[in-house]
Amino acid sequence: QVQLVESGGGLVQAGGSLRLSCAASGIFFSNFAMGWYRQAPGNQRELVAVISSGGNTNYADSVKGRFTISRDNAKNTAYLQMNSLKTEDTAVYYCNANLVRLRFDYWGQGTQVTVSS
């Protein structure tokens, strides 16, 4: 059974930092691209950052220079370090594990991030 469990969300003031974690089980973690997405009320889910199985990264323009995605294959865990948080970063953040060639796509349950002014 595949599980992606996010943690690390919470309430933080603007300018602050949070680190999200996504612990994966039931998959061969190192083969998967790992991504972080977010969804604010009334908005569609959007890509925040993604890291390939080989460690290549991509970021949404809105978070470049502030967020860093990383992975630890030994721990089956992906991370999202979020610095200089803004109120517009407030959303539910979801972890995604994707293996395109086998059409595997899994989601976590989400973790709330709230940035206050």
C-alpha positions as CSV (number, residue, x, y, z in Angstrom):
1,Q,0.0,0.0,0.0
2,V,1.4,3.4,-1.1
3,Q,1.4,6.1,1.5
4,L,2.7,9.7,1.3
5,V,2.5,11.5,4.6
6,E,3.2,15.2,4.8
7,S,4.2,17.0,7.9
8,G,5.6,20.4,9.0
9,G,2.8,22.7,8.1
10,G,1.5,25.3,10.5
11,L,1.0,29.0,11.2
12,V,3.9,31.3,10.6
13,Q,4.3,35.1,10.3
14,A,5.2,36.7,7.0
15,G,9.0,36.5,6.5
16,G,9.3,33.3,8.5
17,S,10.3,29.8,7.4
18,L,8.8,26.3,7.5
19,R,10.1,22.9,6.3
20,L,7.6,20.4,4.9
21,S,8.4,16.7,4.9
22,C,6.9,14.0,2.8
23,A,7.5,10.4,4.0
24,A,6.8,7.8,1.4
25,S,6.2,4.1,1.8
26,G,5.1,1.3,-0.5
27,I,7.1,2.6,-3.5
28,F,10.6,2.3,-4.8
29,F,11.2,5.9,-3.8
30,S,14.4,6.6,-5.7
31,N,12.7,5.9,-9.0
32,F,10.0,8.5,-8.5
33,A,9.9,12.2,-9.3
34,M,8.7,14.0,-6.2
35,G,6.7,17.2,-6.3
36,W,5.0,19.7,-4.0
37,Y,1.8,21.3,-5.1
38,R,-0.5,23.7,-3.3
39,Q,-4.1,24.7,-3.4
40,A,-5.5,27.9,-1.9
41,P,-9.3,28.3,-1.4
42,G,-11.0,29.1,-4.6
43,N,-7.9,28.3,-6.7
44,Q,-6.7,25.3,-8.7
45,R,-4.0,23.1,-7.4
46,E,-0.7,24.4,-8.7
47,L,2.8,23.1,-9.0
48,V,5.3,24.6,-6.5
49,A,8.4,22.5,-7.0
50,V,9.5,19.2,-8.4
51,I,12.7,17.1,-8.1
52,S,13.4,14.3,-10.5
53,S,14.8,10.9,-9.6
54,G,18.2,12.2,-10.7
55,G,18.0,15.3,-8.5
56,N,17.0,17.9,-11.1
57,T,14.7,20.6,-9.8
58,N,12.1,23.0,-11.1
59,Y,10.2,25.7,-9.4
60,A,7.2,27.9,-9.9
61,D,8.3,31.4,-10.7
62,S,6.5,32.6,-7.6
63,V,8.7,30.6,-5.2
64,K,12.1,30.8,-7.0
65,G,14.8,31.9,-4.7
66,R,12.7,31.4,-1.6
67,F,11.8,27.6,-1.6
68,T,14.1,24.7,-2.0
69,I,13.0,21.1,-2.7
70,S,15.2,18.2,-1.8
71,R,15.1,14.5,-1.3
72,D,16.8,11.9,0.9
73,N,16.5,8.5,-0.8
74,A,17.9,6.7,2.2
75,K,15.0,8.0,4.2
76,N,12.3,7.8,1.5
77,T,11.5,11.4,2.2
78,A,11.2,14.6,0.2
79,Y,11.4,18.1,1.7
80,L,10.3,21.6,0.9
81,Q,12.2,24.3,2.7
82,M,10.2,27.5,2.6
83,N,11.9,30.8,3.5
84,S,10.7,34.4,3.3
85,L,7.1,33.3,3.4
86,K,4.4,35.6,2.1
87,T,0.7,35.7,2.9
88,E,0.0,34.5,-0.6
89,D,1.8,31.3,0.1
90,T,-1.1,30.3,2.4
91,A,-2.5,27.1,1.0
92,V,-2.8,23.3,1.6
93,Y,0.4,21.8,0.4
94,Y,0.4,18.3,-1.2
95,C,3.1,15.9,-1.8
96,N,3.1,14.0,-5.1
97,A,5.1,10.9,-6.3
98,N,5.2,10.3,-10.0
99,L,6.7,7.7,-12.3
100,V,5.6,8.7,-15.8
101,R,6.8,5.6,-17.7
102,L,4.6,3.3,-15.6
103,R,1.8,5.9,-15.1
104,F,2.1,5.8,-11.3
105,D,0.9,8.9,-9.6
106,Y,0.3,9.2,-5.9
107,W,-0.8,12.0,-3.6
108,G,-0.6,12.7,0.1
109,Q,-3.4,14.0,2.2
110,G,-2.1,17.6,2.4
111,T,-0.8,19.9,5.1
112,Q,-2.0,23.4,5.8
113,V,0.4,26.3,5.7
114,T,-0.9,29.6,6.9
115,V,1.1,32.8,6.7
116,S,-0.1,35.7,8.7
117,S,0.7,39.4,8.0
